[in-house]
Amino acid sequence: MEDMLSTLEDEINLRTGRTVKERREGAGLSLRALAERSGISSSMISDIERGAKSPTVITIVRLAAALGVSAGALMGEGTGPAPRIRVLRRDEGAGGEHPAPWKNLGPVGPGSRIEFVRYQIPPSAVLGPAAAHAAGTFEHVYVAEGSLRVTVGDETVELSTGDSCSCRADAPHGVENPDPSAEALIYVIVERG
């Protein structure tokens, strides 16, 4: 019985390791880049990918979040990706107001993968769809004023003042101000993969 459990554990470790490596490579991430995103050391990720280590649940959750997939997808349960858009509502922690028209809040240092943008969207304006970014690129959107409809791929969410969302921007995407009488003010952080 003990040998059977050991074999099952080995199979799960190998399958999980293969899946982590496939997802990492599919996102165009090096071991080091995934380590920076997940907070898991690159040596631990390498051990997991080879099936040499059995990852904890927390490790799987952190790797899945960094790869933009569900934890179950890394464990071989369900083959679909995690949702492209994750929403944080105003009463879940977002807040603050920053009035201004479109403005890049840079500059950022050479080689930076982060861009800060402030954008004022006219009433009833539709922006996009913009082309997909490289795999591993995220856009974090905060609605300082007004309302916003965010679409990424085939997913759409509605946001109000104080809400925010993080989007895997590796699909065509766009935003819309559905209000015919008020501008929407948003802040965007583009995190390139």
C-alpha positions in Angstrom: 0.0 0.0 0.0 2.8 2.4 0.9 4.5 1.7 -2.5 1.2 2.5 -4.2 0.9 5.8 -2.5 4.5 6.7 -3.2 3.9 6.0 -6.9 0.7 8.1 -6.9 2.6 11.0 -5.3 5.4 10.7 -7.9 2.9 10.7 -10.7 1.2 13.8 -9.3 4.5 15.6 -8.8 5.6 14.8 -12.4 2.3 15.9 -13.9 2.2 19.1 -11.9 5.9 19.8 -12.7 5.2 19.3 -16.4 2.2 21.6 -16.3 4.1 24.3 -14.4 6.9 24.2 -17.0 4.5 24.2 -20.0 2.5 27.2 -18.6 5.8 29.1 -17.7 7.2 28.5 -21.2 3.8 29.2 -22.9 3.8 32.6 -21.0 7.4 33.3 -22.3 8.7 33.4 -18.7 12.1 32.4 -17.5 12.5 30.6 -14.2 13.8 33.8 -12.8 10.9 35.9 -14.1 8.4 33.4 -12.6 10.3 33.4 -9.3 10.0 37.2 -9.2 6.3 37.2 -9.9 5.4 34.3 -7.5 7.9 34.9 -4.7 9.0 31.2 -5.0 12.7 30.7 -5.5 13.8 29.7 -9.0 15.6 26.6 -7.6 12.3 25.5 -6.0 10.4 26.1 -9.2 13.1 24.1 -11.1 12.7 21.2 -8.6 8.9 21.3 -9.0 9.2 21.3 -12.8 11.4 18.2 -12.6 9.1 16.5 -10.2 11.8 16.4 -7.6 9.8 18.3 -5.0 6.2 18.1 -3.9 4.8 21.7 -3.8 2.7 22.8 -0.9 -0.8 24.2 -1.6 0.4 27.7 -1.0 3.2 27.2 -3.5 0.7 26.0 -6.1 -1.6 28.9 -5.5 1.3 31.5 -5.8 2.6 29.9 -9.0 -0.9 29.7 -10.5 -1.6 33.4 -9.7 1.8 34.3 -11.3 0.9 32.3 -14.4 -2.7 33.5 -14.6 -4.2 30.1 -14.3 -6.3 28.3 -11.6 -4.5 26.2 -9.0 -6.5 23.3 -10.3 -5.2 23.8 -13.8 -1.6 23.3 -12.4 -2.7 20.1 -10.7 -4.3 18.7 -13.9 -7.9 19.5 -12.9 -9.7 21.4 -15.6 -7.8 22.5 -18.6 -9.3 25.9 -19.0 -7.4 29.1 -18.0 -8.3 31.1 -15.0 -10.5 34.1 -15.8 -8.7 36.9 -17.6 -10.2 39.6 -15.4 -10.1 39.7 -11.6 -12.2 42.4 -9.9 -11.6 44.1 -6.6 -14.7 46.2 -5.6 -14.4 49.5 -3.8 -15.5 48.0 -0.4 -12.8 45.4 -0.8 -9.9 47.8 -0.4 -9.6 50.2 -3.4 -10.0 53.9 -2.8 -8.7 57.4 -3.5 -9.4 60.0 -6.2 -7.0 61.6 -8.7 -8.4 64.2 -11.2 -6.7 64.8 -14.5 -7.0 64.1 -18.3 -4.9 61.4 -20.1 -1.3 61.5 -18.8 1.5 59.0 -18.8 2.8 59.1 -15.2 6.3 58.0 -16.2 9.0 58.1 -17.0 10.1 54.7 -15.9 13.7 53.6 -15.8 15.4 51.9 -18.7 14.3 48.3 -19.0 11.3 48.7 -16.7 8.3 46.5 -17.5 5.9 48.9 -15.7 4.0 51.8 -17.3 1.7 54.1 -15.3 -1.1 55.9 -17.2 -3.9 58.2 -16.1 -6.8 58.5 -18.6 -10.0 60.5 -18.8 -12.6 58.8 -21.0 -15.3 61.0 -22.5 -19.0 60.1 -22.0 -20.2 57.1 -24.1 -16.7 56.6 -25.5 -15.5 53.2 -26.6 -11.7 52.6 -26.7 -10.4 49.5 -28.5 -10.2 46.8 -29.0 -6.5 47.1 -28.6 -4.3 44.3 -29.9 -3.3 41.5 -27.5 -0.1 42.2 -25.5 2.7 39.6 -25.1 1.9 36.6 -22.9 2.4 37.5 -19.2 1.3 41.1 -19.6 -1.2 42.4 -17.1 -3.1 45.6 -17.0 -4.3 46.8 -13.6 -7.2 49.3 -13.9 -8.5 51.6 -11.1 -11.7 53.6 -11.6 -11.2 57.0 -9.8 -14.4 58.5 -11.1 -17.4 57.3 -13.1 -18.2 53.9 -14.5 -16.3 51.6 -16.9 -16.9 48.5 -18.9 -13.7 46.4 -19.4 -13.6 43.7 -22.0 -10.7 41.3 -22.4 -11.1 38.5 -24.9 -14.7 37.2 -24.4 -14.9 38.4 -20.8 -16.6 41.7 -19.7 -16.9 43.3 -16.3 -18.6 46.5 -15.1 -16.8 48.7 -12.7 -17.9 51.8 -10.6 -16.0 54.5 -8.8 -13.4 52.9 -6.4 -13.5 49.5 -8.2 -10.4 48.0 -9.8 -9.5 45.0 -11.8 -6.4 43.1 -13.0 -6.5 41.7 -16.5 -4.4 39.2 -18.4 -4.0 41.4 -21.5 -2.8 38.6 -23.9 -6.1 38.9 -25.8 -7.7 41.9 -27.6 -9.1 44.3 -25.0 -10.8 47.6 -24.6 -12.8 49.9 -22.3 -16.0 51.7 -22.6 -17.6 54.6 -20.6 -21.2 53.6 -20.6 -22.4 56.8 -19.0 -23.7 59.3 -21.6 -23.4 62.3 -19.3 -20.1 61.9 -17.3 -16.4 61.3 -18.0 -14.7 58.3 -16.4 -11.2 58.8 -14.8 -9.1 55.7 -14.7 -5.5 54.8 -13.7 -3.8 51.9 -15.4 -0.6 50.1 -14.6 0.7 48.1 -17.5 2.9 45.3 -16.2 4.7 43.8 -19.2 5.6 40.1 -19.2 
